[in-house]
Amino acid sequence: MELYKSPYEAYPFLSDDSEDLRCDFELFTDEMASRTGLLRAKVQNKALQAELLWICELLYHINPTLRTKLTVTEAEKDQLLAAVQRLKDECKDRCKLFVLTQGCEAACTAHILRVQGKGLVRLLYRYHQQGHTVPPLLLDIANLLSGYFFYLALKLNQLAGVNEIAYTSRNYT
């Protein structure tokens, strides 16, 4: 059966073969960038707003990587790592192991982005397992994005005066 391609197609790669994960990666990073913009609108702290705008731009820079080339730099990875470490240090007493994904709306949005960062890493591993090259720097940035949004969620709850609620798994003790 021949695939119908609408003349109004929203993105030229939407009809790519289902095994070709490049469009999925592009849609995933586009969604993360859009959600980062939404999160930025919910944050009052000017420094965090500026940082989230930078994260949004970083997501759009990695967006075409699988189809074209990687244009982000080690310096940008180091900047992201420094942001993760700063947030981790600022929130070191808020989380010992696991916390429930709750709190203020901004923190909950950051938790959604944290999970999407993990999904991005998983997609990159699947792409690699198909026999494609994935730059280690891209994997590092995707993993750091998940960590960034986790610690940002803790920070946003801290700024909102919301306590974290510890979670103890019945399966992993």
Beta strands, then each sheet from edge to edge (+ up, - down):
end
